[in-house]
Structure formats: C-alpha cells, structure tokens
C-alpha cells in the first residue's frame, strides 16, 4: 500500500503496465479481491508453450485473475485452463506471436471467464468458433493486434458481451450483422482501423442496444442516410480524424438518442441544417474546412460547435460569398435597345 501511495503521489507519468503491476501487488498483499480469491501475476516469467503447463500445475484452481503478459506464448492449449472454473479475468498482453488457431477451432475453454484482454498479441482473424467456449464473457480487448477479418458469427455464442475493443487493427470491412444478437452490448471501439469503411449506402452495423461507437481515425468518407440508421440507441458516436467530405441529409435522424457526435478533423464543407439546430446534441466540428467554419459562424451560438478549446484560425469567408454578377457589355446594349423600342 505504501508503494502504491508513493506511485500515486509521484510526478512521473506511468504506463498501463506499471499501474497494473502496482495494483496487482496491492491486491496480492491484501490476499486477493476481499474474499480470499487469489490474483496470480506471471508477467515477465519467460513462459513459453513448452513450460506453460508446468507453471499452471503449481497454481490453485480457485484463481480469479491470471496475468500472463510479456511472455513468449505462441499457441494456447485450450484444455490447460478448463480446471480453473472460478477464473473471471485472463490477461495475456504483449505475447506478440500469440493468435487464435488458424483452423478456426476454439481459442480457450473457460466457462466462468468474464474478461479477456490480449493487447499487442498476434491475432489476425476471429473465426466463428474462436470464442465460442467463453459463454460468460462480458469484455473483450483485442487492441493493437493484426486483425484483418472477423467472421459473421464470431460473437454469436457470447451473449453476455457488454464491451468490445478492437482499436488499432487492420480491419477494412465488418459483417453488418456482427453484433446484431448481442443484446447486452453497449460499447464498441473500432478506432484507428485506418481503412475501415462501409460498402456504399448500406448499414454499417445492426444493434438495438449499442450506446457508444468509436471510429476515430477510420476511413469513412461519406455518411449516407443508412450508414448508422440501424443503431437507434447510440448515445455517443466518435468519427474524428476520418476523411468525411459529405454527410447526407438526415443521416443521423434515425438515432433519436444521440447526445454526442464528434466530427472534428474531417474535410466537411457543410452539414444539413437540422443537425445544427438540434439543441439536445453536443456536435463537434473543429478542424474541418474554412468553408464549413464560415457557414457555422452565421449561427449565433456557433462557438458551441468547437469543442477542443483550441484557438481557431481566422477564415477568409469573403471567398465563399458570391458577388453580384456584373452585366456584360452585350447585356447592357440589349437592355438599352429594349428601352428605346
């Protein structure tokens, strides 16, 4: 506890792994989560596929949290963990060659697991059966892998899922039925899949429960009327740092619960009037084109659309104002001739 206190008071910026180590040390000193359930930290133990079984044999079967980060795992014998029938959380971050079985067979069999975290691993594809034996899983974090493809029914057996993190991968398209049956899902992070887009005027995803969708740094260029129309319960939509040039009229009208819409750092020239008039919506439009800035400056409360608290560059709005057309010499002569008649 003293160590944790010193870390909190320190001016040093700590990364996720230092915080994790500090918290694990604190929990271990206290004997677990408060009910005697152990948390086991096997990070940085030079564990490989060949000696993993030996390490696990020495552990009590009432483990609640197991951390295997920063090792040298490449494959996982899914039968090694079935006896840990109380395990709720498995962390296997920074095993860069560890992926899901390429034959599509299940990755793990842990019926009690509620959280799987595999940041900076080597997952390239999520097959229909990869996660099927994790029926109680609530949170999956696969940030910073190499995922290029997710099969349509990849999460079909994970009906308790509440949060999925897939940011910083290599996705370009998603099956739009991917999360349709997940009635507990509220958060989905797809940020920094730089080429991720939707195929024309088709729904990006179907979900009646999803509340928060993050697609910062993705590849959207046009938001069609149908793009997000099948996500009626969205409260927050993050589309910062895409390549959005056009938002079609009423593209966000089907999302009646939308509270926050982040469109900063795109290439928008204009947005439809009803979107600007929605008083219930926090709409952020920073760092788009000068033409859009000049357009929103006509609105009395235009500064509410700038959310980043940065000094806004002055825009030359005169260039977007159409001057009255000067009559040509021929037009003038015709007019005079008409009057003389």
Phi, psi and omega in degrees: 000321178297319178298315180297319179298318179295322180294320179295320183281346182292148177278354183288143175275120184259141177276176185301323186289324177294319177296317179300315180298318180295317180292319178298319178298320179296313180297318180297321179296329180271356177089019176121212186269008179114348179235017178087000180285131185280149169248125185247123180252110178244031176291150174056038182252011179057039181278132178240177178301326186283332182248005180298317181300319179297320179295319183287330180298334183276356186263151173291148182279357180264027177300139175256319179232130177235125180246116181243031185291158173057047175241201185234038181285142178237322176227162183232118172287104188299342181278351183290335188252002185296332183285346178275074190279005174245001182294130180249333184222131177235124180244121181227037181301153172057042162248085195294346179254007183271117178230181176279149182307128183292345177276001177085004180286164183300141180284316183218157170234096177220099188292339184264351189293132178248342179220129174238124180234120182223069180279137179058045172257199185243030181291128181247334181209141174253112182274169180301330185254359186303321187244015189292336181262030173236067190292339182257007184298132180248330182224130175235126179238107179241040178297143173058049169253204179234040187287122177250342187211138173230123181288156189305318185258026184300328182250015187297332181264005185250062189288351178267000184302131177246331185215132177232126177247116180232025184288158181057055171236201186237031182287142176239328178220150174234144170298127186289350175266009190305318185244016188300321184269005183271089188283355176255356185288129179237333185230132177221121181247114180242016187300149174059033157265092200296340180250008183291126184210182178244150183274091178065208183275061177242152175299133179294312178212158172250126173195131179266353185243341185301127181256329186227120178237122179249122176226042177293139177068030177262200189244023180293136177241326179229133173258107181276171180297330183265353189305311181242018185293338182261022175236063190292342184262007180300133173255327182227132179227117184252110179237031178294151171057041169260206179235035190288121178256326188227135168243113183293154182305132177064025181297332182252004182299323180294345182266079188290340181265004185296126181248327182227127178229112184256113181237023181295157173057046172242201182234036183291138175259328179201163171226157185289148191301321183299330179292320179290335184271000183279101183290340182275354187253130169274105184251123182248124185233019182303150169055047166255213182277159175299327181296319177293318179301316179296326180292314183285340179291348176285346180268136185302319183262033188301331183292343177292344179274357179252109193252354190265003178053036177251153177293125184273129178295137177296136179253142176275091186282346181298329183291343180259005178263126181281116178288155177298140183285127177282133178293143178283166179300320180296317179298321181295316180297321179295319181296317180295318179299319180296319180294320181296326177293000000 
